[in-house]
Amino acid sequence: MKKTFFASFNILGRHPERSEGPPHLACGGDELQRKPEKLYSHKKNTGVLRYAQDDDFFYIPGLLRRLLTGFTAVVVLSGVFAASQMIDLSAPAPKPKQFISYTAEEQVVKAGKKSWVEMHFHVIDGYHVNSHTPLTELQIPTVLKLDAADGIKFESVQYPAGAAYVIEDGTKLDVYSGMFAVRIPVVASAGMHTVNGTLRYQACDGGSCFPPRNLPVQLLLTAK
């Protein structure tokens, strides 16, 4: 025998003609009614959720209808929200806040005598920064500035030589990439010292350069 499946919602619950008959099933506090032989359709409320297989069908009462309707609304709204949160994979990746990383490490020097300290920086992969001696005035140099601090004196910062680099439009650059270090001559009194400073730099990738950034840094010294 041909099997058919169809569904709609019953607003009133139990069919008016259904007063007694074959056994019924319980479903979530309402009754799931089983009626053989023929299907009913209420004239004013045609929304009876019916399941027909061969000659049998079930009525799904109004409470379940309301639950199913609410569940459908939640699913629809959840889908809209999820779609709004989807990431466009074709969009370019966001640029990092900083193109250089730095971790302060404690350094020990001789108290009252000239010593050299180093600060190590790492340019993140895929980028480079202008060296301290760029090739044109339009290119912003990398510069380290340290704040004055009690008990410690600095001399001029020593920067490494840059490497030649040519970007896509043919512009020539003198850059730092990967790891680079600056050296600073200091004279410190005995004790522990923390010096704050800023590394100002301009980063570029293979096709363009970005506005300059300021990276906060600290120099940690112990003079003995």
N, C-alpha and C positions, 0 to 999 in steps of 0.2 A: 504494500500500500504506500502511496506517495506520502512523504513526510514534509511538513511545512513548519516554519518557525516565524513568529512575528510578535511584536510587543508594542504596548502603549500603556498609559497609566490610568488607574481607576481612582477617581477623585472621591467617590463615596465609600469605597471599601467593598463589603460583601454584596454580591448581586442580589437585587430585590426578589428574584424568583427562587433564590437558593435558601431554603429553610431546613432541609434535611437531605440526606443522601449518603454517598460513600464516605469512608473515613477521610479526615483532613490532616494536614501537617501544620506544625507550629513553626513560625519564622519570626524571630526578633520581637516576640510579644504580640504579634498579630497572627491571624490564621491564613494559611496558604490553602485555598480551597481547590478541590479536585472535582471536576464535573465531566462525566462522559457524554457522548453522543452529539452534542451541538454546542456551538459557541454563541455567547450572548454579547450584545452591544447595547449599552444604555443610550436612549434617544438623546438625552440632554448632556450626558457626560460620556462621550464615546471613548474616553481614555482608559480602557481596562488593559492592564499589562497582562497579556495572555501568552501562554506557551502551549503550542499545539503540536502533538506528535501522534500520527494516526488519528484516532477519534478522541483523545484525551486532552484536556487543557487545565491550566491552573489560574485562578484569580490571585493577583498580588494586591493586597489591601492598601488603603490610602496612606498609612503611616510609612510603609516601606517606600511608597511613591515619593513622599516628601524627603525621606532619607536619600534616596537615589538622586532626586533633583538637586539637593544640597551638595551631594558628593560630586555631581557633574559640574556644578558651578565652581567648586574648589579646584577641580582638575583643570578647567578652562582658565581660571585666574592664575593657577600655578604655571600653566604653559605660557601665558602672556608674560609673566614675570621672568621665567627662565629665558624666553626669547630676548627680553630686554637686556639680560645680563650676558648674553652670548658675546664672545670676543671675535671681532673680525680678523680672521687669520691672515687676510691679505694686507692689513694695515701694518705700517712699519713699527718695529719695536720701539718703545719709549726710550729716550736717552737717559743715561744714569745721572744722578745728582752730582756725582763727582767722578772724574775720569782717572784720578790718582788716589791710591790708598797709602796710608802711613800708620805705623805702629810705633809708639814711643818705647824705647828701651833704655834702661838705666845704664849710664856710662860712668866709669871711675877715672878721675884725673888726679894729678898731684897738686896739693893745695899750694897756692901762691906762685906757681910756675906755669909758664905757657904750655898748653897742651892742645892737642887736636881732637875734636869730636866729629863724628859723622852722623848724618841723618839719611836714612835709606827710604826711597820712595819707589812705588810700583805703578806704572801706567797700565790700566786694564787692557786686556787683549782686544785688538781691533782698532786701537786708537794710538795716537802719539801726541806729544805736546811740543810747542816751540821751545828751543833751547834758551839759555840765558843770552845768547847772541844770535837772534834771528837775522835773516838776510835783508829784510826791508823794514821800514818804519811802520808799515801796516800790520806787521806780525808782532803780537804781544809777547814779550820775553817771559820766561819763568824766573821769578824773583822770590827769595826767602827773606822775610823780615821778622826779626826777633825783638820782643819788647824788652825794655830795660828792666834789670832785676838787681836787687841788693846783693853785694858780695861776689859779683861776677861781671867781667868785662869781655866784650867780643871784639874781634878784629874782622876784617872783610871776609865775607863768605866766599869760598872757592867752589866754582861750578865745574862740572865735567864738560868736555867738548861734545858737541852734538854730532849727529850723523846726517848725511845728505839724504833728502827724500823728495820725490816729485809726485804731486797729486795728479788727478785725472785731467785737469785742464792745462797741465804743463807747468804750473807754478812750482818753483823750487823752494824747499824748506830746509831748515837746519833743526833737527828734532831730537827729543829723547823718547825712547820707547822701551817697554819692558822695565827692568830695574835700572835706577840711577841713584847716585849718592852725592850729597854736597858735604864739604868739609869746612869746619869752622875753628879757627884758633881762639882759645879762651884762657883766661886767667881767673881762677875761682878761689875764694877763701874756704877754709875748712868747713865741712858740713854738707848738708843735702840742699840741692837747688832745683827748682822747677821754673822753667822759662817758657812763656807762651809766645806764640808767633803765628804767622800766616804765610802759606805758599800761594802766590798768585801765578796763574798759568793760563794758557789758551790751548785747548785740545782740538784735534782734527781727526777726521777719518780719511778714507781714500778719495772722497769727493769734495769735502767742504770742511771749514773750520767753524767752531762754535764760540759764543760769547765767552769772555774770560771768567774763570771761577776762582774763589778763594777757599783754600783748604786750611782749617785750623790745625795747628800742630803744637806739640810740647817737647821740650828738651829736658831730660831728667839727668842731673849730674850729682855725683858724690865726690867731693874733694877730700883727700886724705893727706 
